[in-house]
Amino acid sequence: MSLELNIGLTRPAGPEGGPGFDLQVELTLPARGITTIFGPSGCGKTTLLRCVAGLEPNARGRIALAGRTWQDGGEFLPAHRRRVGYVFQDGALFAHLDVKGNLAYGLKRRSGHGPGLEEISGLLGLDMLLDRRVEALSGGERQRVAVGRALLAGPVLLLLDEPLASLDRAGRRSIYPYFERIAAETGTPMLHVTHSLDEAARLADHLVLMEGGRITGSGSLADMLTRHAPGHEAGGVVFARVAEIDQSDHLARLEFDGGQLLVPDPGLGIGARTRVRIHARDVSLALEPASGSSILNILPARVLDLAADSPARILVRLMVGETVLVAAVTQRSAHVLGLRPGLDLFAQIKSVALL
């Protein structure tokens, strides 16, 4: 199944000289898991989501999900018939209803079958909050209620418009596992918008890069981060399992296909699956494994390729097991080490850089 998008939307400049906007998007996305659209503010991410939802009647082109056409030429399926769930940045909860009342509103809008209130409440950890008023909820709790309400309407696609932008770092980290559970347990595909590449790396299965109303890249998370991410954001993602936790120094040992990583204890249990984003700037290279060093993570690696990122800096893609990482080094270091494709060396990563 896939989501097909071939959309154009032009907004002229405002009467007082405000800038116009031109959106031109052609994409085929997987209708499963989490697809994240990443880009700077004003690049058209929310407008694209509104087009998919049927909230932009002036949009031109074709939109189809799993073979069902929502828009094509003169055909335009209105928003209420597209069966999409839309979660806004502020949650948009009903202040006069408690948590249970907000969730029940989703059931009233349902067309077709889907999980019940008890199931969604348990999935999102809301069981103890059902009688609580909206004003008594934290930001993270409000967003979980908003997501639950959207899911109870039985959507075939869940649209998430920067749902974590108003939360602090701890709040965002507390919600990430719930989105992963939704994808795994309900099977509802999600189209997620963010201007945080760290958030995208934590959630996305498929990553779309957007700028100035245009798509600049689309593909698997690993490929986008290691090949197409902006230079200062370049890096890789390790999919790992918690193998051991050392309570004496609060470090966790993670196992992945390229070896192991020691990281600050993420608060997960033994056997838990997790992702670790490793920025290119936090990876150094050596021809021999270091000794007498404070760096705890030293991994055998092989150079895949090199690309100049600036006159002084080189991005080096590395194969570590079956995982691709990126190191940022100076031109001088690349020359001194004799870096070239196929060279075997060691990638060194500080544990304190891995959160």
C-alpha positions in Angstrom: 0.0 0.0 0.0 1.2 3.5 -0.7 0.2 7.2 -0.3 0.5 8.9 -3.7 0.9 12.7 -3.7 1.2 14.9 -6.8 0.1 18.3 -5.5 0.4 21.9 -6.5 -0.8 24.9 -4.6 0.0 28.6 -5.2 -0.8 31.4 -2.9 -0.2 34.9 -4.4 1.5 37.7 -2.4 -0.6 39.5 0.0 -2.2 42.9 -0.7 0.3 44.6 1.6 3.3 43.0 -0.1 3.5 39.8 2.0 5.3 36.9 0.4 3.5 34.4 -1.8 4.0 30.7 -1.6 4.3 27.9 -4.2 4.0 24.2 -3.2 5.0 21.6 -5.7 5.2 18.0 -4.3 5.4 14.7 -6.1 5.9 11.7 -3.7 5.0 8.1 -3.2 5.1 7.2 0.4 4.7 3.9 2.3 1.2 3.6 3.9 2.7 2.0 7.0 4.8 3.0 10.0 5.8 6.6 10.6 6.7 8.9 7.7 8.3 12.1 8.9 8.4 15.4 6.9 11.3 17.4 8.1 12.2 21.0 7.1 12.6 24.6 8.4 9.6 26.7 9.5 7.7 28.1 6.5 8.8 25.4 4.0 5.3 24.1 3.4 5.1 21.1 5.8 1.8 22.0 7.4 0.4 23.1 4.0 1.2 19.7 2.6 -0.5 18.0 5.6 -3.6 20.2 5.1 -3.7 19.2 1.4 -3.7 15.5 2.4 -6.5 16.2 4.9 -8.7 17.9 2.3 -8.4 21.3 4.0 -7.0 23.1 0.9 -9.7 23.0 -1.8 -7.6 25.1 -4.1 -4.8 22.5 -4.3 -4.3 20.9 -7.7 -3.2 17.4 -8.6 -3.8 13.9 -7.3 -3.9 12.3 -3.8 -4.6 8.6 -3.4 -4.2 6.2 -0.5 -4.0 2.4 -1.0 -5.5 2.7 -4.4 -8.5 4.9 -3.3 -8.5 8.3 -4.9 -9.2 11.3 -2.7 -8.4 14.0 -5.3 -7.7 13.9 -9.0 -8.6 16.6 -11.5 -12.3 17.5 -11.0 -12.7 14.9 -8.2 -12.3 16.2 -4.7 -13.3 14.1 -1.6 -14.1 16.5 1.2 -12.2 16.3 4.5 -14.9 14.5 6.5 -14.9 11.6 4.0 -11.2 11.0 3.9 -11.1 9.3 7.3 -7.9 11.1 8.5 -7.1 11.8 12.1 -5.5 15.3 12.5 -3.5 16.1 15.7 -2.5 19.8 16.0 0.5 21.3 17.8 -1.7 22.4 20.7 -3.9 19.3 20.9 -7.1 21.4 20.4 -8.9 19.5 23.3 -12.4 20.5 24.4 -11.9 22.4 27.7 -15.5 21.7 28.9 -15.0 17.9 28.7 -12.8 15.7 30.9 -10.3 13.2 29.3 -13.0 10.5 28.9 -15.3 13.0 27.2 -12.6 14.1 24.8 -11.9 10.5 23.9 -15.5 9.7 23.5 -15.9 12.5 21.0 -13.6 10.5 18.7 -16.0 7.6 18.9 -18.9 9.7 17.8 -17.1 10.6 14.6 -16.1 7.0 13.8 -17.0 5.5 10.5 -16.1 1.8 10.4 -14.4 -0.5 12.8 -11.5 0.3 15.1 -10.1 -0.1 18.7 -12.4 0.8 21.6 -11.9 3.5 24.3 -10.5 1.1 26.8 -7.9 -0.3 24.3 -6.8 3.2 23.2 -6.7 4.4 26.8 -4.5 1.6 27.8 -2.3 2.0 24.7 -1.6 5.6 25.5 -1.4 5.3 29.3 -4.5 7.3 30.0 -6.4 4.9 32.3 -5.6 6.9 35.5 -6.5 10.3 33.8 -10.0 9.6 32.4 -11.8 11.7 35.0 -9.3 14.6 34.9 -10.1 18.0 33.5 -8.1 19.3 30.5 -6.6 22.2 32.5 -5.2 19.7 35.0 -3.1 17.9 32.3 0.5 18.4 31.5 1.5 19.2 27.9 2.5 15.6 27.2 -0.7 14.3 28.7 -2.8 16.7 26.5 -1.1 15.5 23.4 -1.7 11.8 24.3 -5.4 12.6 24.7 -5.5 14.4 21.4 -3.8 11.4 19.7 -6.3 9.0 21.4 -9.3 11.0 20.3 -8.0 11.0 16.7 -7.4 7.2 16.8 -10.9 6.5 18.2 -12.4 8.1 15.1 -11.0 5.1 13.1 -8.7 6.9 10.7 -7.0 5.2 7.8 -4.2 7.8 8.1 -3.0 9.8 11.2 -1.6 13.3 10.5 0.6 14.8 13.2 1.4 18.5 12.8 4.4 19.2 15.0 2.6 17.5 18.0 5.6 17.8 20.3 6.8 21.3 19.4 5.4 22.8 22.6 7.0 20.3 24.9 10.4 20.4 26.6 13.0 17.7 26.0 11.8 15.5 28.8 8.2 15.8 27.6 9.1 14.8 24.1 11.1 11.8 25.3 8.2 10.6 27.4 5.9 10.5 24.4 8.1 8.9 21.8 7.3 5.3 23.0 3.6 5.9 22.6 3.9 6.8 19.0 6.0 3.7 18.4 3.3 1.6 20.1 0.6 3.1 18.0 2.4 2.2 14.8 3.2 -1.3 16.0 -0.1 -2.2 17.6 -2.8 -0.4 15.6 -1.2 -0.6 12.2 -2.4 3.0 11.5 0.1 4.8 9.2 1.3 8.2 10.4 2.4 11.3 8.5 4.4 13.3 11.0 5.7 16.9 10.6 8.7 18.3 12.6 11.5 20.9 12.3 13.6 18.8 14.7 15.9 16.3 13.1 16.5 14.6 16.5 12.7 14.0 16.7 12.7 12.7 13.2 15.6 10.4 13.9 13.8 9.0 17.0 10.4 8.3 15.3 10.7 8.0 11.5 10.7 4.9 9.5 10.7 6.9 6.3 12.1 10.5 6.1 11.1 13.2 3.7 13.3 16.4 3.5 11.5 19.6 2.4 12.6 23.1 1.7 10.9 26.1 -0.1 7.8 24.1 -1.0 9.8 21.4 -2.7 10.9 17.9 -1.7 14.7 17.6 -1.6 15.0 14.0 -0.5 12.8 11.0 0.4 13.9 7.5 1.6 14.6 5.3 4.5 15.7 7.1 7.7 19.2 5.7 7.6 19.8 6.7 4.0 18.4 10.2 4.5 20.5 10.9 7.6 23.8 9.5 6.2 23.5 10.8 2.6 21.1 13.8 2.5 20.9 15.5 5.9 22.2 19.1 6.1 26.0 19.0 6.9 25.7 20.2 10.5 22.9 17.6 11.1 24.6 14.7 9.4 24.9 11.4 11.3 23.5 7.9 11.7 21.1 5.9 13.7 21.9 2.7 15.6 19.0 0.3 16.2 20.0 -1.5 19.4 18.9 -3.7 22.3 19.7 -3.0 26.0 21.9 -5.9 27.0 23.1 -4.8 30.5 22.8 -1.9 32.9 25.6 -1.1 35.3 24.0 0.5 38.3 27.4 1.5 39.8 28.2 4.0 37.0 24.7 4.4 35.5 25.8 3.2 32.1 23.8 0.8 29.8 25.4 -1.6 27.3 23.6 -1.7 24.0 24.1 -4.4 21.5 23.7 -3.8 17.7 25.0 -5.5 14.6 28.2 -3.5 14.6 29.2 -4.4 18.2 28.2 -2.6 21.4 27.8 0.9 22.8 28.1 2.2 26.3 25.6 5.0 26.9 24.1 6.9 29.9 21.3 4.7 31.3 18.2 5.5 29.2 15.9 4.1 31.9 14.8 1.1 29.8 14.7 -2.5 30.9 17.0 -5.3 29.8 16.0 -6.5 26.3 14.3 -3.2 25.4 14.7 -2.0 21.8 15.9 1.6 21.3 17.5 3.9 18.8 20.6 6.0 19.3 21.3 8.9 17.0 25.1 9.5 16.5 26.0 12.9 15.2 28.9 13.1 12.7 30.6 15.7 14.9 30.7 13.2 17.8 32.7 10.5 15.8 36.4 10.6 15.5 38.6 8.2 13.5 41.8 6.3 14.3 44.0 3.8 12.4 44.6 1.9 15.6 42.3 1.4 18.7 43.1 4.0 21.3 44.5 3.0 24.7 44.6 5.1 27.8 41.6 7.2 26.5 38.4 8.4 28.1 36.5 7.3 25.0 34.6 4.1 25.8 33.1 3.3 22.4 35.7 2.1 19.9 34.2 0.3 16.9 35.9 -1.4 13.9 34.7 0.3 10.8 35.3 0.5 7.0 35.2 3.7 5.0 32.5 3.7 2.4 33.0 7.1 0.8 34.0 10.7 1.5 32.4 14.0 0.6 33.5 17.5 1.1 31.1 19.4 3.3 33.0 22.7 3.3 36.5 23.8 2.3 37.8 22.6 5.7 35.5 19.7 6.5 35.0 16.1 5.1 32.1 13.9 5.9 33.1 10.2 6.0 30.5 7.5 5.7 31.4 4.3 7.6 30.1 0.8 7.6 30.0 -0.5 11.2 28.6 -4.1 11.0 25.5 -3.5 8.9 25.0 0.0 10.2 26.1 3.2 8.4 27.6 6.0 10.5 29.1 9.3 9.5 32.2 11.1 10.9 33.1 14.7 10.3 36.8 15.4 10.1 39.0 18.2 8.8 40.6 18.0 5.4 44.0 17.9 7.2 42.9 14.8 9.2 41.6 13.1 6.1 45.0 13.6 4.5 47.1 12.6 7.5 45.0 9.4 8.0 45.0 8.6 4.3 41.3 8.2 4.2 39.9 6.4 1.2 37.0 4.0 0.4 37.7 0.5 1.7 40.1 1.6 4.4 39.7 -0.3 7.7 40.0 1.8 10.8 38.2 2.6 14.1 35.3 4.9 14.9 35.5 6.5 18.4 32.4 7.8 20.0 32.1 9.5 23.4 29.5 7.9 25.7 28.4 11.3 27.1 27.4 12.3 23.5 24.9 9.5 23.3 21.6 10.5 24.9 
